[in-house]
Amino acid sequence: MAWQNKLSSPLFYVAYCAATVLVLKEVNSVVWEPYMDEPFHVPQAQAYCESQWEVWDPKITTPPGLYLSAAVIRKIFMFKCRLPLLRLVPALHLLSIPLSLHALES
């Protein structure tokens, strides 16, 4: 049980956030073009950002949750749906996991 107390500490969460942001920043500074499966996902997310809900690439097998998140973030903050923002969306979801788990424990 002692490890659970350490993992739920605010200091651990701050370190987790810092590591996530540093990795994202490094990836964006080194990898400028869509990488791995991003050539499929980036155009799909950009279509959703432009409210083109009928567009769907049949090669994509994942649910559209992150695309919807990108569209919502774009609408709220008026960002352009470019690669760095689209990479930020999963990172934001990643940062919410410890908060969600902590809420479930309470």
Number of C-alpha atoms within 10 A of each C-alpha: 5 6 7 8 9 12 14 14 10 10 11 14 16 12 11 16 17 13 12 17 16 12 13 15 14 11 13 16 10 8 11 10 10 14 10 8 9 15 11 15 20 19 18 19 28 19 18 23 23 13 12 12 12 7 12 14 10 7 8 12 7 8 8 14 11 18 22 17 19 24 24 14 18 17 13 9 8 10 13 17 21 13 18 17 16 23 20 17 18 16 16 14 12 14 18 13 11 16 13 10 11 12 9 8 7 5
